[in-house]
Amino acid sequence: MDTIGDRIKKERERLRYSQTAFGEAGGVKKLAQINYEKGSRLPDAGYLKAIADIGADVQYIITGVPSLAGCIAAQQKREEQAIREGMTPRVGDLPKLTVGENVAHSDTAGISQREAALLDNYRARKEEDQMAIERVALKAAAPKQVGVVRTPQRKRASNKNKAK
């Protein structure tokens, strides 16, 4: 079973901190950090805020569900890695995000109910549907083409006008 302690440890390892350094960042001693990771003790809000300040995804630690910003940041990291390795990243080509690979950002504290519903619906879809949604989102976010002018379409005469 994935516990809060397990997720604290995953976040610490993802951020590449020792138990001592992560505990210090959270304002606790190494023994407290060990107890948090073993699950024999639960962290307080001050600790969680402090580790969030160094990049831990507190939403993930508490709920087991990575934050949206964390998922996006991890996906961007994967795309950058693919580019560095000389590959062209495309939707669907990159490995799936796994829990604990996300990065929290302080500016994503809350999303609207509408955004949360969209995310929930996305997560409930099959992989092929998710890829289609991603393609549409990427297309919508693409910069507009410069120099392309669309002429307005003339309205068709209605049947009423044709009869006259």
PyMOL commands that place a pseudoatom at each C-alpha (Angstrom):
pseudoatom trace, name=CA, resn=MET, resi=1, chain=A, elem=C, hetatm=0, pos=[0.000, 0.000, 0.000]
pseudoatom trace, name=CA, resn=ASP, resi=2, chain=A, elem=C, hetatm=0, pos=[1.204, 3.482, -0.893]
pseudoatom trace, name=CA, resn=THR, resi=3, chain=A, elem=C, hetatm=0, pos=[1.271, 5.544, 2.325]
pseudoatom trace, name=CA, resn=ILE, resi=4, chain=A, elem=C, hetatm=0, pos=[2.059, 9.174, 3.069]
pseudoatom trace, name=CA, resn=GLY, resi=5, chain=A, elem=C, hetatm=0, pos=[5.446, 7.993, 4.336]
pseudoatom trace, name=CA, resn=ASP, resi=6, chain=A, elem=C, hetatm=0, pos=[6.122, 6.157, 1.070]
pseudoatom trace, name=CA, resn=ARG, resi=7, chain=A, elem=C, hetatm=0, pos=[5.208, 9.258, -0.928]
pseudoatom trace, name=CA, resn=ILE, resi=8, chain=A, elem=C, hetatm=0, pos=[7.397, 11.530, 1.238]
pseudoatom trace, name=CA, resn=LYS, resi=9, chain=A, elem=C, hetatm=0, pos=[10.309, 9.195, 0.540]
pseudoatom trace, name=CA, resn=LYS, resi=10, chain=A, elem=C, hetatm=0, pos=[9.535, 9.153, -3.215]
pseudoatom trace, name=CA, resn=GLU, resi=11, chain=A, elem=C, hetatm=0, pos=[9.459, 12.953, -3.320]
pseudoatom trace, name=CA, resn=ARG, resi=12, chain=A, elem=C, hetatm=0, pos=[12.706, 13.187, -1.341]
pseudoatom trace, name=CA, resn=GLU, resi=13, chain=A, elem=C, hetatm=0, pos=[14.407, 10.747, -3.711]
pseudoatom trace, name=CA, resn=ARG, resi=14, chain=A, elem=C, hetatm=0, pos=[12.954, 12.474, -6.777]
pseudoatom trace, name=CA, resn=LEU, resi=15, chain=A, elem=C, hetatm=0, pos=[14.398, 15.764, -5.560]
pseudoatom trace, name=CA, resn=ARG, resi=16, chain=A, elem=C, hetatm=0, pos=[17.700, 13.973, -4.756]
pseudoatom trace, name=CA, resn=TYR, resi=17, chain=A, elem=C, hetatm=0, pos=[17.917, 14.929, -1.088]
pseudoatom trace, name=CA, resn=SER, resi=18, chain=A, elem=C, hetatm=0, pos=[19.389, 12.868, 1.723]
pseudoatom trace, name=CA, resn=GLN, resi=19, chain=A, elem=C, hetatm=0, pos=[17.121, 12.213, 4.696]
pseudoatom trace, name=CA, resn=THR, resi=20, chain=A, elem=C, hetatm=0, pos=[19.170, 14.677, 6.745]
pseudoatom trace, name=CA, resn=ALA, resi=21, chain=A, elem=C, hetatm=0, pos=[19.010, 17.461, 4.147]
pseudoatom trace, name=CA, resn=PHE, resi=22, chain=A, elem=C, hetatm=0, pos=[15.297, 16.933, 3.409]
pseudoatom trace, name=CA, resn=GLY, resi=23, chain=A, elem=C, hetatm=0, pos=[14.507, 16.929, 7.127]
pseudoatom trace, name=CA, resn=GLU, resi=24, chain=A, elem=C, hetatm=0, pos=[16.488, 20.143, 7.609]
pseudoatom trace, name=CA, resn=ALA, resi=25, chain=A, elem=C, hetatm=0, pos=[14.640, 21.752, 4.696]
pseudoatom trace, name=CA, resn=GLY, resi=26, chain=A, elem=C, hetatm=0, pos=[11.398, 20.753, 6.427]
pseudoatom trace, name=CA, resn=GLY, resi=27, chain=A, elem=C, hetatm=0, pos=[12.601, 22.076, 9.772]
pseudoatom trace, name=CA, resn=VAL, resi=28, chain=A, elem=C, hetatm=0, pos=[13.014, 18.669, 11.466]
pseudoatom trace, name=CA, resn=LYS, resi=29, chain=A, elem=C, hetatm=0, pos=[15.869, 16.409, 12.486]
pseudoatom trace, name=CA, resn=LYS, resi=30, chain=A, elem=C, hetatm=0, pos=[16.895, 13.255, 10.606]
pseudoatom trace, name=CA, resn=LEU, resi=31, chain=A, elem=C, hetatm=0, pos=[15.089, 10.995, 13.100]
pseudoatom trace, name=CA, resn=ALA, resi=32, chain=A, elem=C, hetatm=0, pos=[11.782, 12.796, 12.484]
pseudoatom trace, name=CA, resn=GLN, resi=33, chain=A, elem=C, hetatm=0, pos=[12.338, 12.446, 8.726]
pseudoatom trace, name=CA, resn=ILE, resi=34, chain=A, elem=C, hetatm=0, pos=[12.956, 8.717, 9.157]
pseudoatom trace, name=CA, resn=ASN, resi=35, chain=A, elem=C, hetatm=0, pos=[9.769, 8.403, 11.229]
pseudoatom trace, name=CA, resn=TYR, resi=36, chain=A, elem=C, hetatm=0, pos=[7.752, 10.271, 8.569]
pseudoatom trace, name=CA, resn=GLU, resi=37, chain=A, elem=C, hetatm=0, pos=[9.037, 7.940, 5.860]
pseudoatom trace, name=CA, resn=LYS, resi=38, chain=A, elem=C, hetatm=0, pos=[8.392, 4.821, 7.969]
pseudoatom trace, name=CA, resn=GLY, resi=39, chain=A, elem=C, hetatm=0, pos=[4.865, 6.054, 8.648]
pseudoatom trace, name=CA, resn=SER, resi=40, chain=A, elem=C, hetatm=0, pos=[5.276, 5.954, 12.417]
pseudoatom trace, name=CA, resn=ARG, resi=41, chain=A, elem=C, hetatm=0, pos=[4.705, 9.706, 12.581]
pseudoatom trace, name=CA, resn=LEU, resi=42, chain=A, elem=C, hetatm=0, pos=[2.773, 12.192, 10.419]
pseudoatom trace, name=CA, resn=PRO, resi=43, chain=A, elem=C, hetatm=0, pos=[4.224, 15.559, 9.393]
pseudoatom trace, name=CA, resn=ASP, resi=44, chain=A, elem=C, hetatm=0, pos=[2.621, 18.842, 10.372]
pseudoatom trace, name=CA, resn=ALA, resi=45, chain=A, elem=C, hetatm=0, pos=[1.592, 21.697, 8.080]
pseudoatom trace, name=CA, resn=GLY, resi=46, chain=A, elem=C, hetatm=0, pos=[4.804, 23.660, 8.718]
pseudoatom trace, name=CA, resn=TYR, resi=47, chain=A, elem=C, hetatm=0, pos=[6.916, 20.756, 7.473]
pseudoatom trace, name=CA, resn=LEU, resi=48, chain=A, elem=C, hetatm=0, pos=[4.721, 20.267, 4.392]
pseudoatom trace, name=CA, resn=LYS, resi=49, chain=A, elem=C, hetatm=0, pos=[4.913, 23.956, 3.495]
pseudoatom trace, name=CA, resn=ALA, resi=50, chain=A, elem=C, hetatm=0, pos=[8.675, 23.986, 3.916]
pseudoatom trace, name=CA, resn=ILE, resi=51, chain=A, elem=C, hetatm=0, pos=[9.227, 20.984, 1.648]
pseudoatom trace, name=CA, resn=ALA, resi=52, chain=A, elem=C, hetatm=0, pos=[6.784, 22.443, -0.891]
pseudoatom trace, name=CA, resn=ASP, resi=53, chain=A, elem=C, hetatm=0, pos=[9.081, 25.477, -1.016]
pseudoatom trace, name=CA, resn=ILE, resi=54, chain=A, elem=C, hetatm=0, pos=[11.939, 23.250, -2.240]
pseudoatom trace, name=CA, resn=GLY, resi=55, chain=A, elem=C, hetatm=0, pos=[9.804, 21.567, -4.904]
pseudoatom trace, name=CA, resn=ALA, resi=56, chain=A, elem=C, hetatm=0, pos=[7.994, 18.683, -3.206]
pseudoatom trace, name=CA, resn=ASP, resi=57, chain=A, elem=C, hetatm=0, pos=[4.483, 18.011, -4.507]
pseudoatom trace, name=CA, resn=VAL, resi=58, chain=A, elem=C, hetatm=0, pos=[2.476, 18.182, -1.286]
pseudoatom trace, name=CA, resn=GLN, resi=59, chain=A, elem=C, hetatm=0, pos=[-0.792, 17.367, -3.051]
pseudoatom trace, name=CA, resn=TYR, resi=60, chain=A, elem=C, hetatm=0, pos=[0.787, 14.096, -4.157]
pseudoatom trace, name=CA, resn=ILE, resi=61, chain=A, elem=C, hetatm=0, pos=[2.172, 13.393, -0.681]
pseudoatom trace, name=CA, resn=ILE, resi=62, chain=A, elem=C, hetatm=0, pos=[-1.215, 13.866, 0.977]
pseudoatom trace, name=CA, resn=THR, resi=63, chain=A, elem=C, hetatm=0, pos=[-3.584, 12.401, -1.620]
pseudoatom trace, name=CA, resn=GLY, resi=64, chain=A, elem=C, hetatm=0, pos=[-1.452, 10.195, -3.838]
pseudoatom trace, name=CA, resn=VAL, resi=65, chain=A, elem=C, hetatm=0, pos=[-2.618, 12.219, -6.858]
pseudoatom trace, name=CA, resn=PRO, resi=66, chain=A, elem=C, hetatm=0, pos=[0.064, 14.345, -8.512]
pseudoatom trace, name=CA, resn=SER, resi=67, chain=A, elem=C, hetatm=0, pos=[-0.713, 18.021, -8.976]
pseudoatom trace, name=CA, resn=LEU, resi=68, chain=A, elem=C, hetatm=0, pos=[-1.552, 19.172, -12.497]
pseudoatom trace, name=CA, resn=ALA, resi=69, chain=A, elem=C, hetatm=0, pos=[1.405, 21.549, -12.539]
pseudoatom trace, name=CA, resn=GLY, resi=70, chain=A, elem=C, hetatm=0, pos=[3.652, 18.709, -11.481]
pseudoatom trace, name=CA, resn=CYS, resi=71, chain=A, elem=C, hetatm=0, pos=[2.464, 16.537, -14.352]
pseudoatom trace, name=CA, resn=ILE, resi=72, chain=A, elem=C, hetatm=0, pos=[2.970, 19.339, -16.857]
pseudoatom trace, name=CA, resn=ALA, resi=73, chain=A, elem=C, hetatm=0, pos=[6.437, 20.139, -15.531]
pseudoatom trace, name=CA, resn=ALA, resi=74, chain=A, elem=C, hetatm=0, pos=[7.449, 16.474, -15.655]
pseudoatom trace, name=CA, resn=GLN, resi=75, chain=A, elem=C, hetatm=0, pos=[6.130, 16.160, -19.220]
pseudoatom trace, name=CA, resn=GLN, resi=76, chain=A, elem=C, hetatm=0, pos=[8.110, 19.259, -20.251]
pseudoatom trace, name=CA, resn=LYS, resi=77, chain=A, elem=C, hetatm=0, pos=[11.209, 17.755, -18.641]
pseudoatom trace, name=CA, resn=ARG, resi=78, chain=A, elem=C, hetatm=0, pos=[10.720, 14.565, -20.662]
pseudoatom trace, name=CA, resn=GLU, resi=79, chain=A, elem=C, hetatm=0, pos=[10.286, 16.579, -23.880]
pseudoatom trace, name=CA, resn=GLU, resi=80, chain=A, elem=C, hetatm=0, pos=[13.449, 18.586, -23.167]
pseudoatom trace, name=CA, resn=GLN, resi=81, chain=A, elem=C, hetatm=0, pos=[15.340, 15.340, -22.518]
pseudoatom trace, name=CA, resn=ALA, resi=82, chain=A, elem=C, hetatm=0, pos=[14.066, 13.900, -25.819]
pseudoatom trace, name=CA, resn=ILE, resi=83, chain=A, elem=C, hetatm=0, pos=[15.257, 17.023, -27.662]
pseudoatom trace, name=CA, resn=ARG, resi=84, chain=A, elem=C, hetatm=0, pos=[18.686, 16.834, -25.971]
pseudoatom trace, name=CA, resn=GLU, resi=85, chain=A, elem=C, hetatm=0, pos=[18.953, 13.230, -27.122]
pseudoatom trace, name=CA, resn=GLY, resi=86, chain=A, elem=C, hetatm=0, pos=[18.220, 14.309, -30.702]
pseudoatom trace, name=CA, resn=MET, resi=87, chain=A, elem=C, hetatm=0, pos=[14.684, 12.979, -30.854]
pseudoatom trace, name=CA, resn=THR, resi=88, chain=A, elem=C, hetatm=0, pos=[11.583, 14.886, -31.890]
pseudoatom trace, name=CA, resn=PRO, resi=89, chain=A, elem=C, hetatm=0, pos=[9.016, 14.584, -29.103]
pseudoatom trace, name=CA, resn=ARG, resi=90, chain=A, elem=C, hetatm=0, pos=[5.473, 13.944, -30.293]
pseudoatom trace, name=CA, resn=VAL, resi=91, chain=A, elem=C, hetatm=0, pos=[2.275, 13.401, -28.343]
pseudoatom trace, name=CA, resn=GLY, resi=92, chain=A, elem=C, hetatm=0, pos=[2.037, 9.771, -27.376]
pseudoatom trace, name=CA, resn=ASP, resi=93, chain=A, elem=C, hetatm=0, pos=[5.725, 9.020, -28.024]
pseudoatom trace, name=CA, resn=LEU, resi=94, chain=A, elem=C, hetatm=0, pos=[6.848, 9.970, -24.549]
pseudoatom trace, name=CA, resn=PRO, resi=95, chain=A, elem=C, hetatm=0, pos=[6.600, 7.562, -21.642]
pseudoatom trace, name=CA, resn=LYS, resi=96, chain=A, elem=C, hetatm=0, pos=[3.626, 7.929, -19.322]
pseudoatom trace, name=CA, resn=LEU, resi=97, chain=A, elem=C, hetatm=0, pos=[4.132, 10.048, -16.229]
pseudoatom trace, name=CA, resn=THR, resi=98, chain=A, elem=C, hetatm=0, pos=[4.493, 7.975, -13.126]
pseudoatom trace, name=CA, resn=VAL, resi=99, chain=A, elem=C, hetatm=0, pos=[3.514, 9.022, -9.650]
pseudoatom trace, name=CA, resn=GLY, resi=100, chain=A, elem=C, hetatm=0, pos=[6.279, 10.876, -7.872]
pseudoatom trace, name=CA, resn=GLU, resi=101, chain=A, elem=C, hetatm=0, pos=[7.921, 12.321, -10.991]
pseudoatom trace, name=CA, resn=ASN, resi=102, chain=A, elem=C, hetatm=0, pos=[6.069, 15.594, -10.735]
pseudoatom trace, name=CA, resn=VAL, resi=103, chain=A, elem=C, hetatm=0, pos=[7.315, 18.974, -9.649]
pseudoatom trace, name=CA, resn=ALA, resi=104, chain=A, elem=C, hetatm=0, pos=[5.115, 21.296, -7.619]
pseudoatom trace, name=CA, resn=HIS, resi=105, chain=A, elem=C, hetatm=0, pos=[4.962, 25.022, -8.244]
pseudoatom trace, name=CA, resn=SER, resi=106, chain=A, elem=C, hetatm=0, pos=[3.728, 27.490, -5.646]
pseudoatom trace, name=CA, resn=ASP, resi=107, chain=A, elem=C, hetatm=0, pos=[1.617, 29.347, -8.232]
pseudoatom trace, name=CA, resn=THR, resi=108, chain=A, elem=C, hetatm=0, pos=[-0.726, 26.365, -8.819]
pseudoatom trace, name=CA, resn=ALA, resi=109, chain=A, elem=C, hetatm=0, pos=[-2.312, 26.263, -5.395]
pseudoatom trace, name=CA, resn=GLY, resi=110, chain=A, elem=C, hetatm=0, pos=[-5.822, 25.779, -6.732]
pseudoatom trace, name=CA, resn=ILE, resi=111, chain=A, elem=C, hetatm=0, pos=[-7.636, 25.102, -9.928]
pseudoatom trace, name=CA, resn=SER, resi=112, chain=A, elem=C, hetatm=0, pos=[-11.271, 25.886, -10.634]
pseudoatom trace, name=CA, resn=GLN, resi=113, chain=A, elem=C, hetatm=0, pos=[-13.991, 23.267, -10.363]
pseudoatom trace, name=CA, resn=ARG, resi=114, chain=A, elem=C, hetatm=0, pos=[-14.318, 23.362, -14.148]
pseudoatom trace, name=CA, resn=GLU, resi=115, chain=A, elem=C, hetatm=0, pos=[-10.582, 22.668, -14.587]
pseudoatom trace, name=CA, resn=ALA, resi=116, chain=A, elem=C, hetatm=0, pos=[-10.761, 19.868, -12.019]
pseudoatom trace, name=CA, resn=ALA, resi=117, chain=A, elem=C, hetatm=0, pos=[-13.708, 18.314, -13.869]
pseudoatom trace, name=CA, resn=LEU, resi=118, chain=A, elem=C, hetatm=0, pos=[-11.805, 18.486, -17.160]
pseudoatom trace, name=CA, resn=LEU, resi=119, chain=A, elem=C, hetatm=0, pos=[-8.800, 16.820, -15.561]
pseudoatom trace, name=CA, resn=ASP, resi=120, chain=A, elem=C, hetatm=0, pos=[-10.954, 14.113, -13.976]
pseudoatom trace, name=CA, resn=ASN, resi=121, chain=A, elem=C, hetatm=0, pos=[-12.635, 13.419, -17.318]
pseudoatom trace, name=CA, resn=TYR, resi=122, chain=A, elem=C, hetatm=0, pos=[-9.257, 13.282, -19.072]
pseudoatom trace, name=CA, resn=ARG, resi=123, chain=A, elem=C, hetatm=0, pos=[-7.865, 10.816, -16.547]
pseudoatom trace, name=CA, resn=ALA, resi=124, chain=A, elem=C, hetatm=0, pos=[-10.938, 8.580, -16.900]
pseudoatom trace, name=CA, resn=ARG, resi=125, chain=A, elem=C, hetatm=0, pos=[-10.413, 8.173, -20.672]
pseudoatom trace, name=CA, resn=LYS, resi=126, chain=A, elem=C, hetatm=0, pos=[-8.594, 5.384, -22.494]
pseudoatom trace, name=CA, resn=GLU, resi=127, chain=A, elem=C, hetatm=0, pos=[-5.032, 6.140, -23.600]
pseudoatom trace, name=CA, resn=GLU, resi=128, chain=A, elem=C, hetatm=0, pos=[-6.024, 6.638, -27.247]
pseudoatom trace, name=CA, resn=ASP, resi=129, chain=A, elem=C, hetatm=0, pos=[-8.674, 9.181, -26.213]
pseudoatom trace, name=CA, resn=GLN, resi=130, chain=A, elem=C, hetatm=0, pos=[-6.159, 10.975, -24.003]
pseudoatom trace, name=CA, resn=MET, resi=131, chain=A, elem=C, hetatm=0, pos=[-3.770, 11.205, -26.947]
pseudoatom trace, name=CA, resn=ALA, resi=132, chain=A, elem=C, hetatm=0, pos=[-6.538, 12.715, -29.098]
pseudoatom trace, name=CA, resn=ILE, resi=133, chain=A, elem=C, hetatm=0, pos=[-7.274, 15.278, -26.386]
pseudoatom trace, name=CA, resn=GLU, resi=134, chain=A, elem=C, hetatm=0, pos=[-3.559, 16.119, -26.168]
pseudoatom trace, name=CA, resn=ARG, resi=135, chain=A, elem=C, hetatm=0, pos=[-3.362, 16.614, -29.954]
pseudoatom trace, name=CA, resn=VAL, resi=136, chain=A, elem=C, hetatm=0, pos=[-6.326, 18.998, -29.872]
pseudoatom trace, name=CA, resn=ALA, resi=137, chain=A, elem=C, hetatm=0, pos=[-4.852, 20.911, -26.926]
pseudoatom trace, name=CA, resn=LEU, resi=138, chain=A, elem=C, hetatm=0, pos=[-1.459, 21.216, -28.618]
pseudoatom trace, name=CA, resn=LYS, resi=139, chain=A, elem=C, hetatm=0, pos=[-3.118, 22.398, -31.838]
pseudoatom trace, name=CA, resn=ALA, resi=140, chain=A, elem=C, hetatm=0, pos=[-5.137, 24.992, -29.929]
pseudoatom trace, name=CA, resn=ALA, resi=141, chain=A, elem=C, hetatm=0, pos=[-2.027, 26.209, -28.107]
pseudoatom trace, name=CA, resn=ALA, resi=142, chain=A, elem=C, hetatm=0, pos=[0.072, 26.463, -31.290]
pseudoatom trace, name=CA, resn=PRO, resi=143, chain=A, elem=C, hetatm=0, pos=[1.020, 29.974, -32.381]
pseudoatom trace, name=CA, resn=LYS, resi=144, chain=A, elem=C, hetatm=0, pos=[-1.242, 31.427, -35.039]
pseudoatom trace, name=CA, resn=GLN, resi=145, chain=A, elem=C, hetatm=0, pos=[0.094, 31.413, -38.571]
pseudoatom trace, name=CA, resn=VAL, resi=146, chain=A, elem=C, hetatm=0, pos=[1.240, 34.822, -39.723]
pseudoatom trace, name=CA, resn=GLY, resi=147, chain=A, elem=C, hetatm=0, pos=[0.111, 35.963, -43.143]
pseudoatom trace, name=CA, resn=VAL, resi=148, chain=A, elem=C, hetatm=0, pos=[-2.830, 33.605, -43.446]
pseudoatom trace, name=CA, resn=VAL, resi=149, chain=A, elem=C, hetatm=0, pos=[-5.984, 35.561, -44.090]
pseudoatom trace, name=CA, resn=ARG, resi=150, chain=A, elem=C, hetatm=0, pos=[-9.347, 33.921, -44.090]
pseudoatom trace, name=CA, resn=THR, resi=151, chain=A, elem=C, hetatm=0, pos=[-12.091, 35.557, -46.062]
pseudoatom trace, name=CA, resn=PRO, resi=152, chain=A, elem=C, hetatm=0, pos=[-15.521, 35.498, -44.519]
pseudoatom trace, name=CA, resn=GLN, resi=153, chain=A, elem=C, hetatm=0, pos=[-17.973, 33.055, -46.076]
pseudoatom trace, name=CA, resn=ARG, resi=154, chain=A, elem=C, hetatm=0, pos=[-21.077, 34.501, -47.659]
pseudoatom trace, name=CA, resn=LYS, resi=155, chain=A, elem=C, hetatm=0, pos=[-24.261, 33.424, -46.020]
pseudoatom trace, name=CA, resn=ARG, resi=156, chain=A, elem=C, hetatm=0, pos=[-26.424, 31.181, -48.108]
pseudoatom trace, name=CA, resn=ALA, resi=157, chain=A, elem=C, hetatm=0, pos=[-29.815, 32.435, -49.019]
pseudoatom trace, name=CA, resn=SER, resi=158, chain=A, elem=C, hetatm=0, pos=[-32.434, 30.781, -46.906]
pseudoatom trace, name=CA, resn=ASN, resi=159, chain=A, elem=C, hetatm=0, pos=[-35.221, 28.770, -48.502]
pseudoatom trace, name=CA, resn=LYS, resi=160, chain=A, elem=C, hetatm=0, pos=[-37.567, 31.613, -47.640]
pseudoatom trace, name=CA, resn=ASN, resi=161, chain=A, elem=C, hetatm=0, pos=[-35.566, 34.036, -49.804]
pseudoatom trace, name=CA, resn=LYS, resi=162, chain=A, elem=C, hetatm=0, pos=[-35.340, 31.543, -52.668]
pseudoatom trace, name=CA, resn=ALA, resi=163, chain=A, elem=C, hetatm=0, pos=[-39.111, 31.188, -52.854]
pseudoatom trace, name=CA, resn=LYS, resi=164, chain=A, elem=C, hetatm=0, pos=[-39.597, 34.885, -53.530]
for i in range(1, 164): cmd.bond("trace and resi %d" % i, "trace and resi %d" % (i + 1))
show_as sticks, trace
zoom trace
